[in-house]
Amino acid sequence: MADAPVTTQSTPAAGGGSWLDHPTGRGTLGRHLVLRVVAIVAAVAAVVTVVTTLSTRAILIGQLDAQINAASARQVDRPSSGDCSDVDGPGPAPGADVYGNVLGSIFVARCPSSGTVATLQQEGGFDASAQERRKAAHAAQTLLQLPTDGRKHNLDLDGLGDYRAKSVQQGSTTYVVALPMTDVNRAVKSLLLVEIGVGLLALAASVAVCRAVVVRNLKPLNRLAATANQVSELDLDSGEVNLPVRVPPTLSDPATEVGQVGYAFNHMLNNVEGALDARQRSETKVRQFVADASHELRNPLASIRGYAELTHRAAPETPEPVRHAINRIEAQATRMSCLVEDMLLLARLDNDQKLDLRSTDLVEIVLNAVSDSRAAGTDHTWILDLPDDPVTVAADPDRLTQVITNVLSNARKHTPPGTTVTTSVSLTQDLATVRIADTGPGIPESVRDTVFERFARADTARTASKEGSTGLGLSIVAAVMDAHHGSVSIESRTIDSVTDPSSDRSGQHGTTVTLTLPLEDHAIRPE
């Protein structure tokens, strides 16, 4: 089948609005993409932050170690006689008096003969206050406990903070240099705060940018969903089927992933349209055949009935076996005529034949139909519950009479003698409702869903009647009500009157058929 014309559609998806209204809503592909991209950005930012911080700290520690090595060298390599006499006295510790030392540096020297000298480098030289001298002396006790292996050690000095120190042994003298890590810690902390701030900004930017990119790039999927929703809202179960909706060419290019979906969707719609068209052609042929056959059978059946009746009149002394045969021929011809008429009516309704709609008093039609049923079923109890005022509907009087008659006929044929059939008419807002309820044995649950199908019978479960049933009565009711833009429904409760024949079913409705029609002022009239 050739591809149908491609129509560009961008109607929002039905039910709940377009996907674009909530592109990152719960469970959407957009939300998953945004969350995953943001998670990747966050992970990368965290790795960059950690690596950058550790690298920067290592570089700063390396610079500080170089300063410690230089200060330690100035201590050890100063001119001396090799004994401890040069550290005796109230002056600064060796190496502390060299210009350029970092403020807060601690120099310690311990000689067995002269004791320990400790200096805390401060602003204004070495005339430190008594408090600073006490801090230096207390720090010296901690620093002198370090191993003299020439390696750097990090430690926390009470009252002074974090320090990095190196202790060496030169002869009998122990020299210790400790430089503060305040600048290193401050730089690392500042860098970390900056990186965290930049990382948060990057996350916010990634959310905004990713959301915009996702919305833009997933918009074709939304248009595909909108097209699918349009197709899902079309009435495809009966009648002529036309599927003008197609995914536009820009979204059906097989070179892209979305285009492959759009191309497959268009191909599927073409196949569906072809199948529906073939089904419609087949149904049209069958309906036309049924209509033609029913129409052509009317005359032969009328002739058979006529000749049977003529035979009765022309040969009154016909032997009993022949008379019985002619009676059966006439009865079956009559039954077949009714079946042909029903099939012809259904075929016409299937072909959307217009009804003769006019102002019709529903109460009058119900009253006449019940009167006819009362005359035909004298062994049933017929109850009417009608309003005092007329109930006017826009309907075809003949077809509406046929509907009421069919329902009443079913209630009469498929219920045992003594059954009460109650028919009522009521008004509900802009609708007129006819309820026909009987106290018969009811319809088995296994066949309730198929009672409106053609040639459906429930005689095996309900009390068998002497009158044959074509199985078309309720299907005609459904078709006529649908043509009037009304509805029909059945409620039934099975009552086993065989196993419990003495059960009192007074006031209990075995089956209730409800017919609903719009009032005349609200009826939908054909154009």
N, C-alpha and C positions, 0 to 999 in steps of 0.2 A: 504493500500500500504506500502510495506517495506521501511524503511528509505534508502535514497540514500547514497552513500559513502560520507563521510565527508571530505571536502577539506579545508585545511587551506589557507586563503587568507588574505593578509595585504596590499592590493593595496590602495593607498591614495584615498580619496573621490574625485569624479570628480567635476570639475568646481570650480576654485578658490583655488585649492590645498587642502592639508590635514588640518583637524582641528588642528593638532599638530603645524602647522605653526603659528596659532594665538589661543593658548589655552585659553587666557583670553580676546578674542576680544569682541566687543560689542554684547550683547545679549546671550553670551555663558553661559552654566551652570558653567564652570570653573570660569568665571568672577564673577558670583553671589556668588559662594562659597567663593572665595577669599575675596570679599568685605564684606561678612557677618562675616567671621572669623576675619578679620582685625577690623571690627566694634566692635565685641565682645571683642577682645584683647584691643582695645582702651578704651572701656567702663570700663573694669576691671582695666586697668592701671590708668584711671582717678579716679575711686573709691578708689583704693589702695593709690594713691597719696594724695587725699583729707583726707582719714582716717589717713594715716601715718603722714601727716603734722599737722593735728589738734591734734592728740594724742601726737606727739612730743612737740607741742607748749603747750599743757595742762601740760605735765610733767615738761617742763622748767618753766612755770608759777608757778607750784606748788613748785618747788625748790626755785624760787625767793620769793614766799610768805613765805616760811619757813625762808629765810634770813630776810625778813621784820619783821616777828614776833619776831625773835631773837633780831634784832636791836631795835625794839620798847620796848621789855622787858628790854633791858639794859637801855633804857631811863627812863622808868617808875619805875623800881625797884632799882635805884641807891640810896645810903644812903643820906638822906636829912632830914631836920627838918619839911618837909611838907609845907614850904612856898616857896617863889620865890627868896630868898636871894642867893641861890646857883647858880642861873643862871645870876647873875649880874656880869658885868665886860666884858672885851674884849676877854675872852677866848672862846674856842669852845662851841658849844651847847652841852647839855647833851647827852652822848652816842657817840659823834663823836670821842672822844679820845680813844676809845677802839680799841685795835689791831685787825686787820682782816676785817675791813669794806671794802666794795667794793668801788673802785675808782669811783667817780661820785655820791656817795650817798649824800643825803641832809638830814640834821637833823635840825629841827626847834622846838623851845620852846618859848611859849608866856605866860608871867606871868603878871597879871594886875599891879603889883607894880614895876616890873623891865623892862617891855617892851618885845620886841622880840629879840631872838638870833637865827641866822641861819648860818649853816656851810656847805660848799660844799667840800666834801672830795676830795683832790687832791694829786698828787705826792709831796713829800717833806714836809708833815706835814700841819700845819694850818696857816703858814705864807703866806696866799694866797695874790695874787695881788689885787689891788683896783678893777680891772675889775671882777675878780672872786667873790669878796665880793658883788659887785653890782648885779651880776647874782644870787648869793645866796639870797640876799635881795628881788630881784624881784620875784624869785621863791617862797620865803616864803609867799608873799602876796597871790599868787595863791593857795598854799598848805593849808594855814590857812582857806580858804573858804570851804574846804572839810568838810562834816559832821563828827562829832566825834562819829561814830558808830562802830568803830573798824573793818570795812570792807575795802577791798582793792579796789582801784579805779585806772583806767588807765587815764592818761591825758598827754597832750603835753605841755611841758614847753618851752616858747620862748627862743631860743638860746641854749637850752640844749637837746631837743629831747623828746622821749617818756619815761615816768616814770610810775612806779606803786607805789602808796602811801597808807599809812594807818595813820589815825588821831584818837588819843584817848584823853580823858579828865581824868586827874588825879587831883582831888581837884579843885583848881582854875587855874591850869596850863594846857595848851594844848600842847601836844607833837605830832609831825608829823615826820614820816620817809618815805623817797622816794628813791627808788633804780632804777637805769637806766635799761631800757629794751633793751639796745643796743645789749648785747650778745644774748638775746633771739631772737630778730629780725634777727640778723646776722645768727644765727644757723638755724632758720626756713627758711630764704631765701636760704642759702646754700643747705639745705636739699631739698627744692623745686626745685632748679636748677638741683640737682643730679637726683631727681626723674623724672623730665621732660626729661633729657637726656637719662636716662635708659628706660623711656617709649617710646621715639622715636626709640631708638635702638631695643626695643622689637617689635615695629610696623614694622620696616624694616625687622627684622628677621622673624616675622610672615608672612609678604608678601612673602619673598623668600621661606620659608619652606612650607607655605600653597600652593604656586604656584607649587612647586615641587611635593608635595603630590597629589594635584589635577590632575596635568598632568599625574602622574603615575597611579593613581587610575581610572581616566576617560579614559585612553588609550583603555581599552576594548570597551567602547562605540564608540570610533573613528573607531575601527576595525569593529564593527557592522555597522556603517554608511558606511564604505568603501565597505562592502559586499552588503549592500542595493543599493549603487550606481552602483556596478558592475551588479547587477540584472536589475536595471533600464535601463542600456545601452544595454541589450540583445534585439535582434529582436524576439519578441514573437507573432507578429501579424499573421504570416503565416509560413508554412513549418514545418519541423521537429524541435521540441523544446527540448533542453537539458539544464538542470539547474545544472551544476556541482558545482556551488558555494555554499558553506555551511559555517556556523559559526563553527570555530574549537571547539573540545570538551572542551578545557580549558575555553571557553567563553559560553558554553551551559550547564553548571551544574546548575540544578534547585535549588541547595542549596544557591546560591547567587542571589542578585537582578539582576545583569547584566546577570548572567547565565539564569535566568528565561526569560529575554528578548531574549537572544540568542536561548534558547530552543524553545520558541514560534515562533521565526523567522524561524528556521529550519523546524518546523512543518508546518508553512505557506508555505514555499518553496516546501515541499513535496506535499502538497495539490494542489498548483498551478501547479507543474510539472505533477501530476496525471490528473488534469483537462485538461491541454494543450495536454497531450498525448491522452486522450480520445477524445478531439476535433479533433486532427489530424487524429486519426483512423477513426472517423466518416466522416471527410471531404474526406479522401482517398477513403472510400467506395462509397461516393456519386460521386466523380469524376470518379472512375472506372466504376460505374454504368452508368453514363452519356456517358462516352467514349464507353463502350460496347454497350449500347443501340443505340447510334448514329451510330456506325459501323454496327450493325446488321440491322438498318433501311435503310441503303443505298440501299441494294439489293432489298428489297420489293418495295421501292419507285421508283427505276429505272424500276422495272417490271411493276408497275402501269402506269408509263409514257409511257413505251413501248407498253403495251396493248392498252392504249388509242389512241396512234398514229396509231397502227396497225388497230384498229377499224375504224378510219377515212379512211384509205386507202382501207380496205377490203369492206367497206359498204358505198360507196359514196352517195347512195340514202337513207341514214338513215333519218327518220323523224326529223324535226327541234327540237322538245322537247328532243329527245334522243341525237341529236348532241350537243345541249346546255349543257346537263348533262355531256356528255363525255368531252366537252371543260372545264367545271368547274372542273371535276376530274383531268384533265391534269394540269390545272393552279394551283390547290391546292397541287397537288403532286410536282410540280416544286417548289412552295413556301416552302413546307415542306422539300424538299431536300436541299434547301439553308439553312433553319434553322438547319437541322441536320449537315450539313457541318460546320456551324458556331459553333455549340455546340461541335462538335468533335475537332475543332481547339482550342477552349478555354480549353477543357479538356487536350489536349496535352501540351498546354502552361502551364497549372497549374501543370502538371507533370514534368516541367522543361525540356521539350524536346529541344535538342540543335538545333540551327538554322544553316542554311548553309550560314555562313558569308563569304563574298568575296568582293573584290573591286567593288563598284557600283557607277555609275554616277547618283547622285541624280537629276541633271537637266534633264537627259534623261527620268527618270522614271516619273517625274512631267509633262514633256511635253507630254508623251504618255498618261498619265492618264487624263490630261485636254482635249486632243484630243478626247479620248473616251467619256468623259462627254459632250463635245460640240456636238458630234454626237447624243448622247442620249437625250440631253436637248437643242433642237434648239430654244426653247422659252426663254432661258436665255442668258445673255451676259457674255462671258467668257474672262477674261483679264489675260495675262501672264506678269510677271516681272521677267525675268531670267537673271543671269549673263552670260557674253560671254564665260567664261572659265568653264570647267567641275568642279563639286564639288564632290569629291570622298569621300565616306563613306564606312565603313565596315558593310555590311548589307546583309540580305537575300533578294534578288531582288523580289521574289514572295510575301513575307510577306510585304515588304515595299510598293510594288505596291498595295497590298490589303488595307494597311492603307490609302494611298492617295486616292484610289478609294472610300473607305467607307466615308471619310470626304466629298469628292466632291459629292458623291451620296446623303448624308444628305443635303448638300446645295441645290441640285437640287430638291429633293423630298419635302422638308419642307419649300420651299419659293415659292411665287407666280410667275407666268410668268412675264418676264421683269426684274427680279432681276439680279443685276450684281455680279458676283463672281470673285474676284481677287486672283490669286495665285502667290506668290513671293517666291524666294529663296535668302537667304543672308548668309553671313559669319560673325561670331562674335567670334574673338579670335580662340579657338580650337573647335568651335561648328558650325554646319550647321543648319539653321533655315528655316522651311517652314511655311508660313502663308497663310491661306485660309480664306478670308474675304468675307462675302456676305452682301448685303444691304437689307436683308429680315426683317421680323417683330421681329426677336430676340427670345431669350429663356426667359420665365418668371423666375423671381428671385426665385420663390418657388421650381423650379426643377433644378436650375443650379448646385446645389451641388450633384445631383444624376445622372447626364447625363452619367457618366462613369460606372454606375452600370448596371448589366445585366437585360435585359427586361425593361429598363427604356424608357419611351416614353414621348414626349412633344407635341404630335399631337393635344391635346386639346387646346393648346395655340398657336401653329404655324399653318399656313395654311395647311389644310388637303390635302394630295396627293392621287392620284389614286392608287399608288403602296403601297402595305402593308409594314409594318415595323416590324421586329422581335424584335427590342429593343436591339440587340446584336452588332450593328455596332460599336458604340463608345467604348463598353467594349472590343471588339477585338482590336481596335486602342490602347487603354491603355495597354492591355496585351502585344501586339507586341512591342510597344515602350519600355515598361519596360524590355522585353527580350533583346532589343538592347541597354540597359543601357541609353535610352533616356528619354524624358518626353513629355507630352502633356498637354495643358491648353486651357481653353475657356474663352473668354471675350464676353459678350453679352449685348446689350442695346435694350430693348423692344420698338418697334415702332408700334403703333396701326394703321395699314393700313386700318382697317375696318371703324373706326370712322372718319378717315381722309384720304380717298383714293387719294385725290389730293395733298397730302403732297409731297414735293420735297425731296427725300432721296439721291440725287446725292452726292456721296462722303462720305456718312454716312454708316458705317459698322454696320449692326445689330448684326452679330455674327462673331467673329474671332477665328479660331482654330490655335494654334501655336504648331508646332512639332519641337522638338530639338533633334539632333543626334550628337554624337561626330564624328569628322573627322577621316579619316582612320588612321592617325598617332597617334591619341589619343584614339582610340577605345579599349575597354576592350574585349579581345578575350578569349574564353573558353579554359581551360587548356586541 
